[in-house]
Amino acid sequence: MRIEPAQSWQGLNLAELWRYRELLYFFVWRDIKVRYKQTVLGGLWAIIQPVTATLLFTVVFGRLGGLSKQVNGSYGLFVFVGPRVVDVLLQRRHACGQQPGRQQPSGCQGVLSEAC
């Protein structure tokens, strides 16, 4: 059996994804177990940390600092979404780090091309 890449971009084949759903489940479950294996709270930390940070920022900066008056809409939502966007951009920049002999990922073109 020989595996070769497709000649052109193809859409998501849902039938094939459904056929190999157990394999996909296994890979996702393995990744989650490896990522949170050493933590006391496990995968729950991925939920607790952002919610706690949002509550802390809302109380400290929003109520005590008076910054909630400068945001149109929900300050809590603003504080929750803002750091998540920054985290995604920083992870993308980190993934674009060039190493000798390594090809740059395709997602590094465009907005982050100067950083990559």
Phi and psi restraints in degrees (range 20) as a CNS / XPLOR table:
assign (resid 1 and name C) (resid 2 and name N)
       (resid 2 and name CA) (resid 2 and name C) 1.0 -125.8 20.0 2
assign (resid 2 and name N) (resid 2 and name CA)
       (resid 2 and name C) (resid 3 and name N) 1.0 128.3 20.0 2
assign (resid 2 and name C) (resid 3 and name N)
       (resid 3 and name CA) (resid 3 and name C) 1.0 -100.0 20.0 2
assign (resid 3 and name N) (resid 3 and name CA)
       (resid 3 and name C) (resid 4 and name N) 1.0 125.8 20.0 2
assign (resid 3 and name C) (resid 4 and name N)
       (resid 4 and name CA) (resid 4 and name C) 1.0 -127.2 20.0 2
assign (resid 4 and name N) (resid 4 and name CA)
       (resid 4 and name C) (resid 5 and name N) 1.0 148.4 20.0 2
assign (resid 4 and name C) (resid 5 and name N)
       (resid 5 and name CA) (resid 5 and name C) 1.0 -71.0 20.0 2
assign (resid 5 and name N) (resid 5 and name CA)
       (resid 5 and name C) (resid 6 and name N) 1.0 154.8 20.0 2
assign (resid 5 and name C) (resid 6 and name N)
       (resid 6 and name CA) (resid 6 and name C) 1.0 -67.8 20.0 2
assign (resid 6 and name N) (resid 6 and name CA)
       (resid 6 and name C) (resid 7 and name N) 1.0 151.0 20.0 2
assign (resid 6 and name C) (resid 7 and name N)
       (resid 7 and name CA) (resid 7 and name C) 1.0 -74.3 20.0 2
assign (resid 7 and name N) (resid 7 and name CA)
       (resid 7 and name C) (resid 8 and name N) 1.0 -27.6 20.0 2
assign (resid 7 and name C) (resid 8 and name N)
       (resid 8 and name CA) (resid 8 and name C) 1.0 -138.7 20.0 2
assign (resid 8 and name N) (resid 8 and name CA)
       (resid 8 and name C) (resid 9 and name N) 1.0 169.7 20.0 2
assign (resid 8 and name C) (resid 9 and name N)
       (resid 9 and name CA) (resid 9 and name C) 1.0 -69.6 20.0 2
assign (resid 9 and name N) (resid 9 and name CA)
       (resid 9 and name C) (resid 10 and name N) 1.0 133.2 20.0 2
assign (resid 9 and name C) (resid 10 and name N)
       (resid 10 and name CA) (resid 10 and name C) 1.0 -118.8 20.0 2
assign (resid 10 and name N) (resid 10 and name CA)
       (resid 10 and name C) (resid 11 and name N) 1.0 148.8 20.0 2
assign (resid 10 and name C) (resid 11 and name N)
       (resid 11 and name CA) (resid 11 and name C) 1.0 -68.3 20.0 2
assign (resid 11 and name N) (resid 11 and name CA)
       (resid 11 and name C) (resid 12 and name N) 1.0 175.7 20.0 2
assign (resid 11 and name C) (resid 12 and name N)
       (resid 12 and name CA) (resid 12 and name C) 1.0 -70.3 20.0 2
assign (resid 12 and name N) (resid 12 and name CA)
       (resid 12 and name C) (resid 13 and name N) 1.0 121.9 20.0 2
assign (resid 12 and name C) (resid 13 and name N)
       (resid 13 and name CA) (resid 13 and name C) 1.0 -87.8 20.0 2
assign (resid 13 and name N) (resid 13 and name CA)
       (resid 13 and name C) (resid 14 and name N) 1.0 97.6 20.0 2
assign (resid 13 and name C) (resid 14 and name N)
       (resid 14 and name CA) (resid 14 and name C) 1.0 -66.4 20.0 2
assign (resid 14 and name N) (resid 14 and name CA)
       (resid 14 and name C) (resid 15 and name N) 1.0 -33.3 20.0 2
assign (resid 14 and name C) (resid 15 and name N)
       (resid 15 and name CA) (resid 15 and name C) 1.0 -63.8 20.0 2
assign (resid 15 and name N) (resid 15 and name CA)
       (resid 15 and name C) (resid 16 and name N) 1.0 -43.6 20.0 2
assign (resid 15 and name C) (resid 16 and name N)
       (resid 16 and name CA) (resid 16 and name C) 1.0 -68.9 20.0 2
assign (resid 16 and name N) (resid 16 and name CA)
       (resid 16 and name C) (resid 17 and name N) 1.0 -38.4 20.0 2
assign (resid 16 and name C) (resid 17 and name N)
       (resid 17 and name CA) (resid 17 and name C) 1.0 -61.8 20.0 2
assign (resid 17 and name N) (resid 17 and name CA)
       (resid 17 and name C) (resid 18 and name N) 1.0 -41.0 20.0 2
assign (resid 17 and name C) (resid 18 and name N)
       (resid 18 and name CA) (resid 18 and name C) 1.0 -67.0 20.0 2
assign (resid 18 and name N) (resid 18 and name CA)
       (resid 18 and name C) (resid 19 and name N) 1.0 -37.0 20.0 2
assign (resid 18 and name C) (resid 19 and name N)
       (resid 19 and name CA) (resid 19 and name C) 1.0 -65.9 20.0 2
assign (resid 19 and name N) (resid 19 and name CA)
       (resid 19 and name C) (resid 20 and name N) 1.0 -35.3 20.0 2
assign (resid 19 and name C) (resid 20 and name N)
       (resid 20 and name CA) (resid 20 and name C) 1.0 -107.0 20.0 2
assign (resid 20 and name N) (resid 20 and name CA)
       (resid 20 and name C) (resid 21 and name N) 1.0 30.4 20.0 2
assign (resid 20 and name C) (resid 21 and name N)
       (resid 21 and name CA) (resid 21 and name C) 1.0 -63.4 20.0 2
assign (resid 21 and name N) (resid 21 and name CA)
       (resid 21 and name C) (resid 22 and name N) 1.0 -34.2 20.0 2
assign (resid 21 and name C) (resid 22 and name N)
       (resid 22 and name CA) (resid 22 and name C) 1.0 -65.7 20.0 2
assign (resid 22 and name N) (resid 22 and name CA)
       (resid 22 and name C) (resid 23 and name N) 1.0 -38.3 20.0 2
assign (resid 22 and name C) (resid 23 and name N)
       (resid 23 and name CA) (resid 23 and name C) 1.0 -65.9 20.0 2
assign (resid 23 and name N) (resid 23 and name CA)
       (resid 23 and name C) (resid 24 and name N) 1.0 -43.3 20.0 2
assign (resid 23 and name C) (resid 24 and name N)
       (resid 24 and name CA) (resid 24 and name C) 1.0 -61.2 20.0 2
assign (resid 24 and name N) (resid 24 and name CA)
       (resid 24 and name C) (resid 25 and name N) 1.0 -44.0 20.0 2
assign (resid 24 and name C) (resid 25 and name N)
       (resid 25 and name CA) (resid 25 and name C) 1.0 -59.8 20.0 2
assign (resid 25 and name N) (resid 25 and name CA)
       (resid 25 and name C) (resid 26 and name N) 1.0 -43.6 20.0 2
assign (resid 25 and name C) (resid 26 and name N)
       (resid 26 and name CA) (resid 26 and name C) 1.0 -61.6 20.0 2
assign (resid 26 and name N) (resid 26 and name CA)
       (resid 26 and name C) (resid 27 and name N) 1.0 -45.3 20.0 2
assign (resid 26 and name C) (resid 27 and name N)
       (resid 27 and name CA) (resid 27 and name C) 1.0 -64.5 20.0 2
assign (resid 27 and name N) (resid 27 and name CA)
       (resid 27 and name C) (resid 28 and name N) 1.0 -42.3 20.0 2
assign (resid 27 and name C) (resid 28 and name N)
       (resid 28 and name CA) (resid 28 and name C) 1.0 -65.7 20.0 2
assign (resid 28 and name N) (resid 28 and name CA)
       (resid 28 and name C) (resid 29 and name N) 1.0 -45.3 20.0 2
assign (resid 28 and name C) (resid 29 and name N)
       (resid 29 and name CA) (resid 29 and name C) 1.0 -63.2 20.0 2
assign (resid 29 and name N) (resid 29 and name CA)
       (resid 29 and name C) (resid 30 and name N) 1.0 -40.5 20.0 2
assign (resid 29 and name C) (resid 30 and name N)
       (resid 30 and name CA) (resid 30 and name C) 1.0 -63.9 20.0 2
assign (resid 30 and name N) (resid 30 and name CA)
       (resid 30 and name C) (resid 31 and name N) 1.0 -42.2 20.0 2
assign (resid 30 and name C) (resid 31 and name N)
       (resid 31 and name CA) (resid 31 and name C) 1.0 -63.2 20.0 2
assign (resid 31 and name N) (resid 31 and name CA)
       (resid 31 and name C) (resid 32 and name N) 1.0 -42.4 20.0 2
assign (resid 31 and name C) (resid 32 and name N)
       (resid 32 and name CA) (resid 32 and name C) 1.0 -65.1 20.0 2
assign (resid 32 and name N) (resid 32 and name CA)
       (resid 32 and name C) (resid 33 and name N) 1.0 -43.3 20.0 2
assign (resid 32 and name C) (resid 33 and name N)
       (resid 33 and name CA) (resid 33 and name C) 1.0 -62.9 20.0 2
assign (resid 33 and name N) (resid 33 and name CA)
       (resid 33 and name C) (resid 34 and name N) 1.0 -42.7 20.0 2
assign (resid 33 and name C) (resid 34 and name N)
       (resid 34 and name CA) (resid 34 and name C) 1.0 -67.1 20.0 2
assign (resid 34 and name N) (resid 34 and name CA)
       (resid 34 and name C) (resid 35 and name N) 1.0 -41.1 20.0 2
assign (resid 34 and name C) (resid 35 and name N)
       (resid 35 and name CA) (resid 35 and name C) 1.0 -65.1 20.0 2
assign (resid 35 and name N) (resid 35 and name CA)
       (resid 35 and name C) (resid 36 and name N) 1.0 -40.0 20.0 2
assign (resid 35 and name C) (resid 36 and name N)
       (resid 36 and name CA) (resid 36 and name C) 1.0 -110.5 20.0 2
assign (resid 36 and name N) (resid 36 and name CA)
       (resid 36 and name C) (resid 37 and name N) 1.0 18.3 20.0 2
assign (resid 36 and name C) (resid 37 and name N)
       (resid 37 and name CA) (resid 37 and name C) 1.0 -64.4 20.0 2
assign (resid 37 and name N) (resid 37 and name CA)
       (resid 37 and name C) (resid 38 and name N) 1.0 -39.6 20.0 2
assign (resid 37 and name C) (resid 38 and name N)
       (resid 38 and name CA) (resid 38 and name C) 1.0 -88.3 20.0 2
assign (resid 38 and name N) (resid 38 and name CA)
       (resid 38 and name C) (resid 39 and name N) 1.0 0.3 20.0 2
assign (resid 38 and name C) (resid 39 and name N)
       (resid 39 and name CA) (resid 39 and name C) 1.0 -96.0 20.0 2
assign (resid 39 and name N) (resid 39 and name CA)
       (resid 39 and name C) (resid 40 and name N) 1.0 148.5 20.0 2
assign (resid 39 and name C) (resid 40 and name N)
       (resid 40 and name CA) (resid 40 and name C) 1.0 -70.0 20.0 2
assign (resid 40 and name N) (resid 40 and name CA)
       (resid 40 and name C) (resid 41 and name N) 1.0 -41.7 20.0 2
assign (resid 40 and name C) (resid 41 and name N)
       (resid 41 and name CA) (resid 41 and name C) 1.0 -86.6 20.0 2
assign (resid 41 and name N) (resid 41 and name CA)
       (resid 41 and name C) (resid 42 and name N) 1.0 -10.9 20.0 2
assign (resid 41 and name C) (resid 42 and name N)
       (resid 42 and name CA) (resid 42 and name C) 1.0 67.6 20.0 2
assign (resid 42 and name N) (resid 42 and name CA)
       (resid 42 and name C) (resid 43 and name N) 1.0 -144.8 20.0 2
assign (resid 42 and name C) (resid 43 and name N)
       (resid 43 and name CA) (resid 43 and name C) 1.0 -65.3 20.0 2
assign (resid 43 and name N) (resid 43 and name CA)
       (resid 43 and name C) (resid 44 and name N) 1.0 -18.5 20.0 2
assign (resid 43 and name C) (resid 44 and name N)
       (resid 44 and name CA) (resid 44 and name C) 1.0 -63.5 20.0 2
assign (resid 44 and name N) (resid 44 and name CA)
       (resid 44 and name C) (resid 45 and name N) 1.0 -23.9 20.0 2
assign (resid 44 and name C) (resid 45 and name N)
       (resid 45 and name CA) (resid 45 and name C) 1.0 -62.7 20.0 2
assign (resid 45 and name N) (resid 45 and name CA)
       (resid 45 and name C) (resid 46 and name N) 1.0 -30.8 20.0 2
assign (resid 45 and name C) (resid 46 and name N)
       (resid 46 and name CA) (resid 46 and name C) 1.0 -65.0 20.0 2
assign (resid 46 and name N) (resid 46 and name CA)
       (resid 46 and name C) (resid 47 and name N) 1.0 -21.4 20.0 2
assign (resid 46 and name C) (resid 47 and name N)
       (resid 47 and name CA) (resid 47 and name C) 1.0 -97.1 20.0 2
assign (resid 47 and name N) (resid 47 and name CA)
       (resid 47 and name C) (resid 48 and name N) 1.0 -41.9 20.0 2
assign (resid 47 and name C) (resid 48 and name N)
       (resid 48 and name CA) (resid 48 and name C) 1.0 -64.7 20.0 2
assign (resid 48 and name N) (resid 48 and name CA)
       (resid 48 and name C) (resid 49 and name N) 1.0 -43.3 20.0 2
assign (resid 48 and name C) (resid 49 and name N)
       (resid 49 and name CA) (resid 49 and name C) 1.0 -62.3 20.0 2
assign (resid 49 and name N) (resid 49 and name CA)
       (resid 49 and name C) (resid 50 and name N) 1.0 -50.6 20.0 2
assign (resid 49 and name C) (resid 50 and name N)
       (resid 50 and name CA) (resid 50 and name C) 1.0 -66.3 20.0 2
assign (resid 50 and name N) (resid 50 and name CA)
       (resid 50 and name C) (resid 51 and name N) 1.0 -36.6 20.0 2
assign (resid 50 and name C) (resid 51 and name N)
       (resid 51 and name CA) (resid 51 and name C) 1.0 -67.6 20.0 2
assign (resid 51 and name N) (resid 51 and name CA)
       (resid 51 and name C) (resid 52 and name N) 1.0 -42.4 20.0 2
assign (resid 51 and name C) (resid 52 and name N)
       (resid 52 and name CA) (resid 52 and name C) 1.0 -63.7 20.0 2
assign (resid 52 and name N) (resid 52 and name CA)
       (resid 52 and name C) (resid 53 and name N) 1.0 -43.5 20.0 2
assign (resid 52 and name C) (resid 53 and name N)
       (resid 53 and name CA) (resid 53 and name C) 1.0 -62.0 20.0 2
assign (resid 53 and name N) (resid 53 and name CA)
       (resid 53 and name C) (resid 54 and name N) 1.0 -40.9 20.0 2
assign (resid 53 and name C) (resid 54 and name N)
       (resid 54 and name CA) (resid 54 and name C) 1.0 -62.6 20.0 2
assign (resid 54 and name N) (resid 54 and name CA)
       (resid 54 and name C) (resid 55 and name N) 1.0 -45.9 20.0 2
assign (resid 54 and name C) (resid 55 and name N)
       (resid 55 and name CA) (resid 55 and name C) 1.0 -62.2 20.0 2
assign (resid 55 and name N) (resid 55 and name CA)
       (resid 55 and name C) (resid 56 and name N) 1.0 -43.9 20.0 2
assign (resid 55 and name C) (resid 56 and name N)
       (resid 56 and name CA) (resid 56 and name C) 1.0 -63.8 20.0 2
assign (resid 56 and name N) (resid 56 and name CA)
       (resid 56 and name C) (resid 57 and name N) 1.0 -46.8 20.0 2
assign (resid 56 and name C) (resid 57 and name N)
       (resid 57 and name CA) (resid 57 and name C) 1.0 -65.0 20.0 2
assign (resid 57 and name N) (resid 57 and name CA)
       (resid 57 and name C) (resid 58 and name N) 1.0 -37.5 20.0 2
assign (resid 57 and name C) (resid 58 and name N)
       (resid 58 and name CA) (resid 58 and name C) 1.0 -64.6 20.0 2
assign (resid 58 and name N) (resid 58 and name CA)
       (resid 58 and name C) (resid 59 and name N) 1.0 -42.5 20.0 2
assign (resid 58 and name C) (resid 59 and name N)
       (resid 59 and name CA) (resid 59 and name C) 1.0 -72.1 20.0 2
assign (resid 59 and name N) (resid 59 and name CA)
       (resid 59 and name C) (resid 60 and name N) 1.0 -48.9 20.0 2
assign (resid 59 and name C) (resid 60 and name N)
       (resid 60 and name CA) (resid 60 and name C) 1.0 -70.5 20.0 2
assign (resid 60 and name N) (resid 60 and name CA)
       (resid 60 and name C) (resid 61 and name N) 1.0 -54.6 20.0 2
assign (resid 60 and name C) (resid 61 and name N)
       (resid 61 and name CA) (resid 61 and name C) 1.0 -86.0 20.0 2
assign (resid 61 and name N) (resid 61 and name CA)
       (resid 61 and name C) (resid 62 and name N) 1.0 -35.6 20.0 2
assign (resid 61 and name C) (resid 62 and name N)
       (resid 62 and name CA) (resid 62 and name C) 1.0 -76.3 20.0 2
assign (resid 62 and name N) (resid 62 and name CA)
       (resid 62 and name C) (resid 63 and name N) 1.0 -51.4 20.0 2
assign (resid 62 and name C) (resid 63 and name N)
       (resid 63 and name CA) (resid 63 and name C) 1.0 -84.6 20.0 2
assign (resid 63 and name N) (resid 63 and name CA)
       (resid 63 and name C) (resid 64 and name N) 1.0 -53.5 20.0 2
assign (resid 63 and name C) (resid 64 and name N)
       (resid 64 and name CA) (resid 64 and name C) 1.0 -76.0 20.0 2
assign (resid 64 and name N) (resid 64 and name CA)
       (resid 64 and name C) (resid 65 and name N) 1.0 -36.1 20.0 2
assign (resid 64 and name C) (resid 65 and name N)
       (resid 65 and name CA) (resid 65 and name C) 1.0 -88.2 20.0 2
assign (resid 65 and name N) (resid 65 and name CA)
       (resid 65 and name C) (resid 66 and name N) 1.0 -14.1 20.0 2
assign (resid 65 and name C) (resid 66 and name N)
       (resid 66 and name CA) (resid 66 and name C) 1.0 76.2 20.0 2
assign (resid 66 and name N) (resid 66 and name CA)
       (resid 66 and name C) (resid 67 and name N) 1.0 15.4 20.0 2
assign (resid 66 and name C) (resid 67 and name N)
       (resid 67 and name CA) (resid 67 and name C) 1.0 -76.6 20.0 2
assign (resid 67 and name N) (resid 67 and name CA)
       (resid 67 and name C) (resid 68 and name N) 1.0 -17.5 20.0 2
assign (resid 67 and name C) (resid 68 and name N)
       (resid 68 and name CA) (resid 68 and name C) 1.0 -65.2 20.0 2
assign (resid 68 and name N) (resid 68 and name CA)
       (resid 68 and name C) (resid 69 and name N) 1.0 -22.9 20.0 2
assign (resid 68 and name C) (resid 69 and name N)
       (resid 69 and name CA) (resid 69 and name C) 1.0 -74.6 20.0 2
assign (resid 69 and name N) (resid 69 and name CA)
       (resid 69 and name C) (resid 70 and name N) 1.0 -18.7 20.0 2
assign (resid 69 and name C) (resid 70 and name N)
       (resid 70 and name CA) (resid 70 and name C) 1.0 -89.7 20.0 2
assign (resid 70 and name N) (resid 70 and name CA)
       (resid 70 and name C) (resid 71 and name N) 1.0 -4.6 20.0 2
assign (resid 70 and name C) (resid 71 and name N)
       (resid 71 and name CA) (resid 71 and name C) 1.0 -109.6 20.0 2
assign (resid 71 and name N) (resid 71 and name CA)
       (resid 71 and name C) (resid 72 and name N) 1.0 126.5 20.0 2
assign (resid 71 and name C) (resid 72 and name N)
       (resid 72 and name CA) (resid 72 and name C) 1.0 -79.1 20.0 2
assign (resid 72 and name N) (resid 72 and name CA)
       (resid 72 and name C) (resid 73 and name N) 1.0 122.5 20.0 2
assign (resid 72 and name C) (resid 73 and name N)
       (resid 73 and name CA) (resid 73 and name C) 1.0 103.9 20.0 2
assign (resid 73 and name N) (resid 73 and name CA)
       (resid 73 and name C) (resid 74 and name N) 1.0 -156.7 20.0 2
assign (resid 73 and name C) (resid 74 and name N)
       (resid 74 and name CA) (resid 74 and name C) 1.0 -80.3 20.0 2
assign (resid 74 and name N) (resid 74 and name CA)
       (resid 74 and name C) (resid 75 and name N) 1.0 118.3 20.0 2
assign (resid 74 and name C) (resid 75 and name N)
       (resid 75 and name CA) (resid 75 and name C) 1.0 -69.1 20.0 2
assign (resid 75 and name N) (resid 75 and name CA)
       (resid 75 and name C) (resid 76 and name N) 1.0 -35.4 20.0 2
assign (resid 75 and name C) (resid 76 and name N)
       (resid 76 and name CA) (resid 76 and name C) 1.0 -61.6 20.0 2
assign (resid 76 and name N) (resid 76 and name CA)
       (resid 76 and name C) (resid 77 and name N) 1.0 -42.4 20.0 2
assign (resid 76 and name C) (resid 77 and name N)
       (resid 77 and name CA) (resid 77 and name C) 1.0 -66.3 20.0 2
assign (resid 77 and name N) (resid 77 and name CA)
       (resid 77 and name C) (resid 78 and name N) 1.0 -39.5 20.0 2
assign (resid 77 and name C) (resid 78 and name N)
       (resid 78 and name CA) (resid 78 and name C) 1.0 -59.8 20.0 2
assign (resid 78 and name N) (resid 78 and name CA)
       (resid 78 and name C) (resid 79 and name N) 1.0 -45.0 20.0 2
assign (resid 78 and name C) (resid 79 and name N)
       (resid 79 and name CA) (resid 79 and name C) 1.0 -70.6 20.0 2
assign (resid 79 and name N) (resid 79 and name CA)
       (resid 79 and name C) (resid 80 and name N) 1.0 -31.8 20.0 2
assign (resid 79 and name C) (resid 80 and name N)
       (resid 80 and name CA) (resid 80 and name C) 1.0 -73.8 20.0 2
assign (resid 80 and name N) (resid 80 and name CA)
       (resid 80 and name C) (resid 81 and name N) 1.0 -44.5 20.0 2
assign (resid 80 and name C) (resid 81 and name N)
       (resid 81 and name CA) (resid 81 and name C) 1.0 -77.3 20.0 2
assign (resid 81 and name N) (resid 81 and name CA)
       (resid 81 and name C) (resid 82 and name N) 1.0 -38.3 20.0 2
assign (resid 81 and name C) (resid 82 and name N)
       (resid 82 and name CA) (resid 82 and name C) 1.0 -53.7 20.0 2
assign (resid 82 and name N) (resid 82 and name CA)
       (resid 82 and name C) (resid 83 and name N) 1.0 -55.9 20.0 2
assign (resid 82 and name C) (resid 83 and name N)
       (resid 83 and name CA) (resid 83 and name C) 1.0 -63.8 20.0 2
assign (resid 83 and name N) (resid 83 and name CA)
       (resid 83 and name C) (resid 84 and name N) 1.0 -30.3 20.0 2
assign (resid 83 and name C) (resid 84 and name N)
       (resid 84 and name CA) (resid 84 and name C) 1.0 -65.5 20.0 2
assign (resid 84 and name N) (resid 84 and name CA)
       (resid 84 and name C) (resid 85 and name N) 1.0 -39.7 20.0 2
assign (resid 84 and name C) (resid 85 and name N)
       (resid 85 and name CA) (resid 85 and name C) 1.0 -64.4 20.0 2
assign (resid 85 and name N) (resid 85 and name CA)
       (resid 85 and name C) (resid 86 and name N) 1.0 -44.0 20.0 2
assign (resid 85 and name C) (resid 86 and name N)
       (resid 86 and name CA) (resid 86 and name C) 1.0 -63.4 20.0 2
assign (resid 86 and name N) (resid 86 and name CA)
       (resid 86 and name C) (resid 87 and name N) 1.0 -41.0 20.0 2
assign (resid 86 and name C) (resid 87 and name N)
       (resid 87 and name CA) (resid 87 and name C) 1.0 -60.1 20.0 2
assign (resid 87 and name N) (resid 87 and name CA)
       (resid 87 and name C) (resid 88 and name N) 1.0 -43.9 20.0 2
assign (resid 87 and name C) (resid 88 and name N)
       (resid 88 and name CA) (resid 88 and name C) 1.0 -62.9 20.0 2
assign (resid 88 and name N) (resid 88 and name CA)
       (resid 88 and name C) (resid 89 and name N) 1.0 -44.2 20.0 2
assign (resid 88 and name C) (resid 89 and name N)
       (resid 89 and name CA) (resid 89 and name C) 1.0 -65.1 20.0 2
assign (resid 89 and name N) (resid 89 and name CA)
       (resid 89 and name C) (resid 90 and name N) 1.0 -40.0 20.0 2
assign (resid 89 and name C) (resid 90 and name N)
       (resid 90 and name CA) (resid 90 and name C) 1.0 -68.1 20.0 2
assign (resid 90 and name N) (resid 90 and name CA)
       (resid 90 and name C) (resid 91 and name N) 1.0 -38.1 20.0 2
assign (resid 90 and name C) (resid 91 and name N)
       (resid 91 and name CA) (resid 91 and name C) 1.0 -64.4 20.0 2
assign (resid 91 and name N) (resid 91 and name CA)
       (resid 91 and name C) (resid 92 and name N) 1.0 -39.5 20.0 2
assign (resid 91 and name C) (resid 92 and name N)
       (resid 92 and name CA) (resid 92 and name C) 1.0 -65.4 20.0 2
assign (resid 92 and name N) (resid 92 and name CA)
       (resid 92 and name C) (resid 93 and name N) 1.0 -41.0 20.0 2
assign (resid 92 and name C) (resid 93 and name N)
       (resid 93 and name CA) (resid 93 and name C) 1.0 -65.3 20.0 2
assign (resid 93 and name N) (resid 93 and name CA)
       (resid 93 and name C) (resid 94 and name N) 1.0 -39.9 20.0 2
assign (resid 93 and name C) (resid 94 and name N)
       (resid 94 and name CA) (resid 94 and name C) 1.0 -64.0 20.0 2
assign (resid 94 and name N) (resid 94 and name CA)
       (resid 94 and name C) (resid 95 and name N) 1.0 -39.0 20.0 2
assign (resid 94 and name C) (resid 95 and name N)
       (resid 95 and name CA) (resid 95 and name C) 1.0 -67.7 20.0 2
assign (resid 95 and name N) (resid 95 and name CA)
       (resid 95 and name C) (resid 96 and name N) 1.0 -23.1 20.0 2
assign (resid 95 and name C) (resid 96 and name N)
       (resid 96 and name CA) (resid 96 and name C) 1.0 -85.0 20.0 2
assign (resid 96 and name N) (resid 96 and name CA)
       (resid 96 and name C) (resid 97 and name N) 1.0 -2.9 20.0 2
assign (resid 96 and name C) (resid 97 and name N)
       (resid 97 and name CA) (resid 97 and name C) 1.0 -56.6 20.0 2
assign (resid 97 and name N) (resid 97 and name CA)
       (resid 97 and name C) (resid 98 and name N) 1.0 128.8 20.0 2
assign (resid 97 and name C) (resid 98 and name N)
       (resid 98 and name CA) (resid 98 and name C) 1.0 -86.8 20.0 2
assign (resid 98 and name N) (resid 98 and name CA)
       (resid 98 and name C) (resid 99 and name N) 1.0 136.7 20.0 2
assign (resid 98 and name C) (resid 99 and name N)
       (resid 99 and name CA) (resid 99 and name C) 1.0 -119.8 20.0 2
assign (resid 99 and name N) (resid 99 and name CA)
       (resid 99 and name C) (resid 100 and name N) 1.0 149.6 20.0 2
assign (resid 99 and name C) (resid 100 and name N)
       (resid 100 and name CA) (resid 100 and name C) 1.0 -57.4 20.0 2
assign (resid 100 and name N) (resid 100 and name CA)
       (resid 100 and name C) (resid 101 and name N) 1.0 130.4 20.0 2
assign (resid 100 and name C) (resid 101 and name N)
       (resid 101 and name CA) (resid 101 and name C) 1.0 80.3 20.0 2
assign (resid 101 and name N) (resid 101 and name CA)
       (resid 101 and name C) (resid 102 and name N) 1.0 6.6 20.0 2
assign (resid 101 and name C) (resid 102 and name N)
       (resid 102 and name CA) (resid 102 and name C) 1.0 -110.6 20.0 2
assign (resid 102 and name N) (resid 102 and name CA)
       (resid 102 and name C) (resid 103 and name N) 1.0 133.5 20.0 2
assign (resid 102 and name C) (resid 103 and name N)
       (resid 103 and name CA) (resid 103 and name C) 1.0 -78.3 20.0 2
assign (resid 103 and name N) (resid 103 and name CA)
       (resid 103 and name C) (resid 104 and name N) 1.0 142.5 20.0 2
assign (resid 103 and name C) (resid 104 and name N)
       (resid 104 and name CA) (resid 104 and name C) 1.0 -70.9 20.0 2
assign (resid 104 and name N) (resid 104 and name CA)
       (resid 104 and name C) (resid 105 and name N) 1.0 133.9 20.0 2
assign (resid 104 and name C) (resid 105 and name N)
       (resid 105 and name CA) (resid 105 and name C) 1.0 -59.5 20.0 2
assign (resid 105 and name N) (resid 105 and name CA)
       (resid 105 and name C) (resid 106 and name N) 1.0 150.3 20.0 2
assign (resid 105 and name C) (resid 106 and name N)
       (resid 106 and name CA) (resid 106 and name C) 1.0 -65.5 20.0 2
assign (resid 106 and name N) (resid 106 and name CA)
       (resid 106 and name C) (resid 107 and name N) 1.0 -25.0 20.0 2
assign (resid 106 and name C) (resid 107 and name N)
       (resid 107 and name CA) (resid 107 and name C) 1.0 -75.1 20.0 2
assign (resid 107 and name N) (resid 107 and name CA)
       (resid 107 and name C) (resid 108 and name N) 1.0 0.0 20.0 2
assign (resid 107 and name C) (resid 108 and name N)
       (resid 108 and name CA) (resid 108 and name C) 1.0 -89.3 20.0 2
assign (resid 108 and name N) (resid 108 and name CA)
       (resid 108 and name C) (resid 109 and name N) 1.0 -3.4 20.0 2
assign (resid 108 and name C) (resid 109 and name N)
       (resid 109 and name CA) (resid 109 and name C) 1.0 -82.4 20.0 2
assign (resid 109 and name N) (resid 109 and name CA)
       (resid 109 and name C) (resid 110 and name N) 1.0 156.5 20.0 2
assign (resid 109 and name C) (resid 110 and name N)
       (resid 110 and name CA) (resid 110 and name C) 1.0 97.3 20.0 2
assign (resid 110 and name N) (resid 110 and name CA)
       (resid 110 and name C) (resid 111 and name N) 1.0 -125.7 20.0 2
assign (resid 110 and name C) (resid 111 and name N)
       (resid 111 and name CA) (resid 111 and name C) 1.0 -59.4 20.0 2
assign (resid 111 and name N) (resid 111 and name CA)
       (resid 111 and name C) (resid 112 and name N) 1.0 -40.6 20.0 2
assign (resid 111 and name C) (resid 112 and name N)
       (resid 112 and name CA) (resid 112 and name C) 1.0 -96.0 20.0 2
assign (resid 112 and name N) (resid 112 and name CA)
       (resid 112 and name C) (resid 113 and name N) 1.0 13.1 20.0 2
assign (resid 112 and name C) (resid 113 and name N)
       (resid 113 and name CA) (resid 113 and name C) 1.0 -64.4 20.0 2
assign (resid 113 and name N) (resid 113 and name CA)
       (resid 113 and name C) (resid 114 and name N) 1.0 -33.0 20.0 2
assign (resid 113 and name C) (resid 114 and name N)
       (resid 114 and name CA) (resid 114 and name C) 1.0 -70.4 20.0 2
assign (resid 114 and name N) (resid 114 and name CA)
       (resid 114 and name C) (resid 115 and name N) 1.0 -35.8 20.0 2
assign (resid 114 and name C) (resid 115 and name N)
       (resid 115 and name CA) (resid 115 and name C) 1.0 -73.3 20.0 2
assign (resid 115 and name N) (resid 115 and name CA)
       (resid 115 and name C) (resid 116 and name N) 1.0 -25.8 20.0 2
